[in-house]
Amino acid sequence: MKKRVFPHLLLILILLFSAGSAAALEYNTTPPDFTLPTPDGQKVSLSDFKGHIIVLKLATTWCPTCRQEAQEIFQTAAPELKKAGAVVVEVLMQDTVQMVRDTLKKRKHTVTSVALLDDGRVRRAYDVFLIPRVIIIDRDFKVYRDFSGLMPATQLIKAVKKLTRGQ
């Protein structure tokens, strides 16, 4: 009996996690707004950054792919993001305040960024099934790109340059 349950459970998990791409936000729609605390307790809303290109990163501190993507954003793409005046809003899910603080201490921030602690609202509002997930929001507060999985710095830079030229 156990041998029959495992393949079915595996199939259900595969289908569940592959549904992440179906939850993508549509191009040129307004992303769900939210207000969350920083590790220091300050309340920040996504809409506080209207007028800027926003790189919304949905991740955790303990996910290896999320850490790799953070490196892509905060090191490789940082010069272009800074030049464009982009803001990185990083929503960290399933992490404690101390985990987030420890992660932030290790980073060199060369681009404007804010780390926020999700209480489950963002995960539900954005139908997050796969992490990391990067959503690029234009200066008019409209979704430009929604990407699940590791977004290479080259793709992020290309998108930001396109938004910068279009403004």
C-alpha positions in Angstrom: 0.0 0.0 0.0 2.8 2.4 0.9 4.4 1.8 -2.5 1.3 3.1 -4.3 0.9 6.2 -2.1 4.4 7.6 -2.8 4.0 8.0 -6.6 0.7 9.7 -6.1 2.0 12.0 -3.5 5.0 12.8 -5.7 2.7 13.6 -8.6 0.5 15.9 -6.5 3.6 17.8 -5.3 4.9 18.2 -8.8 1.6 19.5 -10.0 1.3 21.8 -7.0 4.8 23.3 -7.5 4.5 23.6 -11.3 1.3 25.7 -10.8 3.6 28.6 -9.8 3.9 29.8 -13.4 0.1 29.8 -13.7 -0.1 32.3 -10.8 1.9 34.9 -12.7 0.6 38.4 -12.6 -0.6 39.8 -15.9 1.5 42.3 -17.8 0.4 46.0 -17.2 -1.9 45.2 -14.2 -1.6 46.8 -10.8 0.2 44.5 -8.4 -1.5 43.8 -5.0 -0.4 46.4 -2.5 0.7 45.4 1.0 2.2 46.9 4.1 4.8 44.8 6.1 7.4 45.4 8.8 11.1 45.7 8.3 13.3 43.7 10.7 13.4 46.9 12.8 9.6 47.2 13.0 9.1 50.0 10.5 6.0 49.6 8.4 6.6 49.9 4.6 4.1 49.6 1.8 4.9 48.5 -1.8 3.1 51.6 -3.0 5.6 53.8 -1.1 7.9 53.2 -4.1 5.5 54.4 -6.9 7.4 56.4 -9.4 10.4 54.1 -9.2 11.2 50.9 -11.0 10.6 48.2 -8.3 12.2 44.8 -8.3 9.9 42.8 -6.0 11.8 39.7 -4.8 9.7 37.0 -3.0 12.1 34.6 -1.3 13.5 33.1 1.9 16.9 33.4 3.6 17.4 29.6 3.7 16.6 28.7 0.0 19.9 28.2 -2.0 18.4 29.5 -5.2 17.0 32.5 -3.4 20.5 33.3 -2.1 22.0 32.9 -5.6 19.3 35.2 -7.0 20.1 37.8 -4.2 23.7 37.7 -5.4 22.5 38.3 -9.0 20.5 41.3 -7.9 22.7 42.8 -5.2 26.1 42.3 -6.9 25.9 41.6 -10.6 22.8 43.8 -11.5 23.3 46.4 -8.8 25.2 49.0 -11.0 22.4 49.0 -13.6 19.7 49.0 -11.0 21.3 52.0 -9.2 21.7 53.8 -12.5 18.0 53.4 -13.2 17.0 54.5 -9.7 15.4 51.1 -9.1 14.4 49.9 -5.7 14.6 46.3 -4.5 11.8 45.3 -2.2 12.6 41.9 -0.8 9.7 40.1 0.9 11.1 37.3 3.0 8.7 34.4 3.8 8.9 31.9 6.5 11.9 33.6 8.1 12.4 34.9 11.6 13.5 38.5 12.3 17.0 37.1 13.4 17.4 35.1 10.2 16.7 38.2 8.1 19.0 40.4 10.2 21.8 37.8 9.9 21.4 37.7 6.1 21.3 41.4 5.7 24.5 41.9 7.8 26.4 39.7 5.2 25.3 41.8 2.2 26.9 44.9 0.7 24.0 47.1 -0.4 24.9 49.1 -3.4 21.3 49.6 -4.6 18.4 51.0 -2.7 16.6 48.1 -1.0 14.3 47.2 1.8 13.7 43.8 3.4 10.2 43.0 4.7 8.9 40.1 6.8 5.9 38.4 5.3 3.1 37.3 7.7 1.5 35.2 5.0 -0.5 38.0 3.3 1.9 38.5 0.5 2.3 34.8 -0.1 -1.5 34.5 -0.4 -2.0 37.7 -2.4 0.6 36.8 -4.9 -0.2 33.0 -5.0 3.4 32.1 -4.3 4.1 28.5 -5.0 7.6 28.7 -6.2 10.5 30.7 -4.9 12.4 32.7 -5.7 10.1 34.9 -7.7 10.9 38.3 -9.1 8.3 40.8 -10.2 9.4 43.9 -12.0 7.0 46.9 -11.6 7.3 50.0 -13.7 7.2 53.6 -12.6 3.5 53.7 -13.2 3.0 50.9 -10.6 2.2 48.3 -13.3 3.5 44.8 -13.6 6.2 44.6 -16.4 7.5 41.1 -15.8 6.8 38.2 -13.4 9.4 35.6 -13.2 9.4 32.4 -11.1 12.7 30.6 -10.5 16.2 32.1 -10.8 16.2 35.2 -12.9 19.6 35.7 -14.3 21.1 39.2 -13.9 21.3 39.6 -17.7 17.5 39.3 -18.0 16.9 41.7 -15.1 19.3 44.2 -16.5 17.7 44.0 -19.9 14.2 44.5 -18.5 15.4 47.5 -16.4 17.2 49.1 -19.3 14.1 48.7 -21.5 11.9 50.4 -18.8 14.5 53.2 -18.4 14.5 53.9 -22.2 10.7 53.8 -22.3 10.3 56.5 -19.7 
